[in-house]
Amino acid sequence: MQTEPEIRYLKSFILYTIIALITGMVIGAIQGAILGAILGGAGIDVRTIQITCGITGFVFGAVASFFIFRWIIRTQILPQLAKHYEQQHP
């Protein structure tokens, strides 16, 4: 049945998207609050704080997204590919 692997890939993609979105928001909020407090305490302009927190939030989110992607591939997709390979090459 061809649609079963495709549904598993879709489930993996949805799981990745939800986890990456929530994790990115949490990491961005935490790093933004910490960095904003440090820069605000140092007397930096508000616009500069916004830009700095936005850029660093993007970088932190990209790094977190990469590790979540690796985890999803390792736990969701590779086992299915291994099963498929073993069935094709006994």
N, C-alpha and C positions, 0 to 999 in steps of 0.2 A: 504494500500500500504506500503510495508516494506522498500522500498528504500528511501522514503521521510525522515524518521527520520535519516537514515544513512547519507544522504546528508547534513542535518542540522548539524550533528556532524562533518562532514568533513569541512563544512564552519566555524564552531566554531574553529576547530583545526587550519585551515589556518589563520583565523583572529588572534588567539592567537599567532601563530608562527611569523607572520609579526609584530604585535605590540610588542611582547617581544623582538624580534631581534632589532628593531629600538630603543626601549626604553633602552635596554641593552647597545647598542652602544653609545647612547647619554650620559647615566649615567656614563658609563665607561670612555668616553672621558673627561667629566667634572671632575669626581673625579681624574682621572689620571693627568689632567693638574694642578689641585689644589695641590694634594699630591706631584706631581713631582716638582712643583715650591717651595713648602715648604721644601722638602727634599734636592732639589738642592741648595736652599738658605742656608741650614744648612751645606752644604759641604759634603753630603753623596755621596758615589761612585755611578756612573751611573748604574752599574750592579745591585746594591742593590736597587736603585730606580725602575728599571724595574721589578724586582722580587716583590717588595712591591706593586707597582701599579697593577701588574698582579693579585696578590692574592686578594687585596682589591677590584679590579674591578670585579673579579669573585664573591666575596661575595655580593657586591652591586647588581650585575646583578641577582644573585639567589634570593635575597630578592624582587627585582622589578618583576621578573618573577613569584614569588609566588603570589604577589598581583594582577598581571594581570590575572593569572590563576583563582583566586577567582572571579574576576570581570567577566570574560568570563563565568564561570560556573553560576554565579548568574544572568547574563543578557541574556545568550543565551540558556543554557541547562535546567536550573531549570523550566523556564516557559513552555518549551515543555514537560518536564516530568510531570508537574502539569496538563497540558491539557490531556495528555495521561492517567494519573491516574483518572481524573474526568470522562473521557469517559468509562473507565473500571469499575469504581465504582460510579455509579450515586447516 
